[in-house]
Amino acid sequence: MSRLGRSWRRLLTLGLFGLCLDLEKPFSQPPVAVRDAEPTARRSNDEWFSFGNSVIIVGATAGEAYEVYANLQNHPEWSTMLSRVEVHNNARSSTWSLQALGFSLSWTADITRQVPSRLISWESTSGLKNAGVASFSPLMVKGSPSCSVAVQMSIRAPGFLRRLFQSRRLSALAASAIKKDLEGFRQVVLARATTSALVGDVAVKLAPLTNHTYKDGLGSCQVLVEGNGTIEIQVRGFGTSDSTKKLLEDCANAMGKLDDRQRCTAVVDLTKGVGCSPLAVPTIISFLQHNGGRITRTAVLGPRPLMALAQMISKLARQSGVAFFVDRAEADRWCAETDDEADQV
């Protein structure tokens, strides 16, 4: 091992040792709010060291990935440091055991928020002070179910190790460790999906109500409507009136197959779009006037000109519950929230 490698190994050992000494101190304040999973350190609070990473899984849905992750006792299958996870009787509390660099750590944690197929967040209640969130976002890959999984974690560092934990090098090492674990997680998820079994239960894969792409010489648009009321629309290039009409007719027909009590959420992804035909606007307004009442939340992503157009259309159609985002994970989280949760934020 090189001198530099040995040096960083000693630093990591010191960091773990310091965490062991600091376990009995109470939280000074809540951990850094989790908003993304970029592999960079966040320093809004010096006492909390935050890091994260993400992985794309082609061949499994966000729901399948979530089901594997939510079974906490299986985490040691893909984690390089976890030795055991014991879930308590109430299912929301668990004890985690970690072994690294000759040290053994353990802590208890509670699930603080859980949205099936969307996200799961946690915070420790004793032992190693940490908190985090894992989010699951469906992706549109033609011919294959896919998803993105992002994990963001925060660990409370003792004051005398603050500079060490703020190091970019240590942040990169931590993000790399998360990435390695997520790669292992991807393999576990794909293995479960291939055998149609999720954590010992046979998974019944329900086909979406519709999943079609409409293309012409100027661009393409895709619509996906699932049985749980999730709607995804993606526009690439220029949206013509003909392709827009076909897409929205398809979407309306799929929504008609849902139970009348089923409320819907929609994500409209315009990030790869360049424009929309003026002739398509009346078609969109008509669709919203007839079907928009069932869509409780619509998240729109895209460049400023298209966002402005979407805002104008929503006002003309008097469509409520529309918000605009630049980050897909935030849009998914917002759509998954209940109105009561949104009021508390």
N, C-alpha and C positions, 0 to 999 in steps of 0.2 A: 504494500500500500504506500502511496506517495506521502510525502510530508504534509501536503495540503489536505489530502484525504484523512490522514490521522488527526490533523488539527480540527477539521469539521466534525469528525467522529467524537472527539473530546468535548466539543461545544454542545453537540446533541446530548451527550451523556450528562453534561452539566445542566442542560435544560431540563431533562427528565428528573434529575436529582432535585433540582430546585422546585419542580412541580410537586414532587413527593413531600418536600418540607412544607409546602404551602397549602396542602389539602384541607387543613382544618380551619383555615381562615374563611370568614363568610364573604359572599359576593359583595363587592363595593357598589356595583350598579349593574343593570342588565347588560348582556353581551351586545356587541355591535349588531345593529339591525342587518339582516341578510336581505340583499336585493339582487344579487347576481352571483355568478360562480366563476368570475375571472381569476386566473391564477396569480393574483398580486396581493401584496399585503395592504391592509386597510388600517389607517392610523387615526381614525376619528377619536378613538379612546386608547390612550397609551397602554392601559392595563390589559387590553384584549388583543390577542394576536389572531387575525382572521385570514383564512386561505380557502381555496376551493378549486374545482376543476369540473369538467363535463365530458361526456362521451356520447356518441351517436350509435344507436343500435339499429341496424338494418335487419329486419326479420322478426321483430317483435313489436307489439303495440305498447303504448304508454301504460295501459292497464296491466298488461302482462309483467312489464318491468316493475311497476308499483307493487304488484302482489308478491313478487319475489323479495323486494326490499322491505316490505311491511312485515314480513315474517322475520323478526329481529334475530331469532336464535340461529338463523342460517348465515348471518354476516361473517362468521369466521371462515366460511367456505371461500370467500374471495378476499378477505382482508389479510394483509401481510403481518399484522401485529396483534389482532384480536385473537384471544385464545378461547373465550367462551362468552356467550350472552345467555342469561337466564331471565326469562319473562315471568313476571309475578302473576298471581291469580287474577288481578284486576285488568291484565292485558295492556294497561297503559304505563305501567312501571316495570323497569327491568334493571338488572345488574350486569355491568360490562367488565370484563377482565382483559387486560392488555399486558403483553410481554415484549420488551424491546431493550436492546443493549444491556441485558442483564438485570433490568428492573421490571418489577411487576406492579401494575397499578390496577385499581378497580374503582368503580363509581356506580351510583344508581342514577337513573334518569327517568323523566316522565315525558310522555308524548304530549306536547302542548297544542298541537293542531294537526288534524288529519283530514285531507280531502281525497277520497278514493280516486285513483287513477291520475291525480294531480300533484299532490305534495304531502309530505310528512315532516313535521318539525319536532324538535326535542330540546330539553334543557336538563342538565344534571341537578340533582337535589342533594347529593353528598359525594365526597371524594373528589376526583379530578374535575375541576370546574370547566365545563364546556357547554356549548349549545350549537345547534346547527339546523339545517333544512335541506331536504332533498326534493327537487321538483322534477316532474315528468311531463314532457311536452310532445304531443303527437307531431310527426313529420309526414309530409306527402312525398313518397317515393313511389313512382309508378310501378305497379305490379308487386309491391312488397310492403307489408306493414312496417313502420319504422317509428323511432322516437328519439328524443334527446333527454338525457338524464344529467342533471347538474346538482352538485353537492357543495355546500358552503358551510364551513365550520368556524367557530370562534373558541379559543382557549384562553383562560385568564392566566397571564404570566406574573409571577411574583416581581415586585418592584426592582430587586437587585439584578434581575435578568431581563429587564425591559429592553435594553439596547440589543441584547442578543436576539430576542424575539422579533425586533423590528428590522433585523438584517434582511436585505433582499435575497441573499444567498439562502438563508434558512427558509424564507418564504417560498423560494423556488423549489427547495428540497421537499417542503411540506406539500406543495401543489403537485409535485412529481409523485409523491407517495399516494395522494388521492387519485391521481390519474392511473397509477398502476392498479390500485384497488378497483377502480371503475372498469378497467379493461378486464379484470377477473370477473367482475360482476356481469359484464356483457356476455362472457362465455357461459356463465351459469344461466342467465336468462335465455340465451339461445338454445342451450341444452334442454331447458324446461319446455320452451316453445316447440322444439322439434319433436319431442315425445308427447306434446299436448298435455303435459302435466305440470302443475304449478304447486310446488311444495306439498307433494303427495296427493293432491286432488286433481281429478281429471278436469281440464279446462275446456269448456264449451266455447268455441270461437264463433261469435255471432258476426255474420257479414254485415257491413254497413247498409243502410237503406239505399244509399246511392253513393257512387264514387266514380265520377266521369270527368273527362277532360275534353274541352272543345277547342279546336285549333283552326286557325286560318292563316293567311299569309302575313298578318300583322302581329299576331301573338297568340296566346292561349289562356284559358281560364279553367280552373278545376274546382269542383264542388264535392265535398264529403259530408254526408249527414249520417250520424250514428243513432242507434236506437235509444240512447240516453239523452237525446236532444242536442248533442254537440254538432255545430255546423262550422265547417271550415271552407273558406273560399280563397283561392290564390290566383292572382292575375300576373301574367308575364307579358311584357311588351305592351301592345296597344289593345285596349278592350273595345271591340267593335259592337255595334248594336245587335247583330245577328248572334254572335257568340254569347253576349250578355243575356239575350232573351232566352236562348236554349238553356243556359246555366240556371237561370232563375226559375224557369218552368220545371226543370228537373228538381231543383231545391224545394219548390212548392209542392210537387207531387210526393216527394219523400216526407215532408213535414205532415202531409195529409195522412200518412200511414201511422203517425204517432198517436198515442192516446190523447184525447182532448185535454186532459189535465196536465200533460207533459209540457213544462216550460222549456224554452231553448236558450242557448247561448251561442254566439257566433264570433269567430275570429276571421277578419277580412285582411289578408296579407297582400299589400300592394307594393312591397319593398322592391320587387323586380318589375314593376309596371312603369310605363312611360306616359300613359295618357288614356283617355276614354272618349269615345265618340259622343258628341252632344245628343245624338239620336238615342243613345243608350240611357240617358238620364230619365226620360219619362217611364221607361220600362222598369228601372230600379225603384222609382217613386211608387209606381203602381203595385209592385211586389210588396213593398213595405206597408202600403196602405191596406193591403189584403191579408198579409201574413205577419207584419211587424209586431202585432200585439202579442204574439206568442214568444217573441224574442226579448227576453228580459235584459240581456246585456250584449252589446256588440263592441268588440275591441277592434280598432282599425290601426294597422301598421303601414307605413309607407313614407315616401318623400313628401316634402311640404306641399307641392302643387296638388298632388292627389289627395293628401289629407284635407286640404282646403275644400276640394271638390266634394269629398265625402261628408264634410261638415255641412256644406251647403245643402246637399241632398237630404241629409237627416233632418235639417230644419224644415225644408220644403215638405217632407213627408210627415213631419211632426213625430219623428221616431225618438222615443226617450231611451235612456240607458246606453248612450253611445259615448265611448271614451277613446282617446288617441294615445298611442304608445310608439316608442322606438325600440323597445326590447320585448322579444316574444315571450320570454319567461314571465315578465311582469304582466303582460296581457293575459296570459293563461291563468296566472294567480288571481287577477282581478275578476275574470270570468267565473272562476271557481268559488269566489266568495259569495256568501249570502248578503242580503241587504243589511242585516243586523251587524255582520262583521265589518262591512264597509263603513257603517256609521261610527264604529268604534275606532277606526284607524285615524 
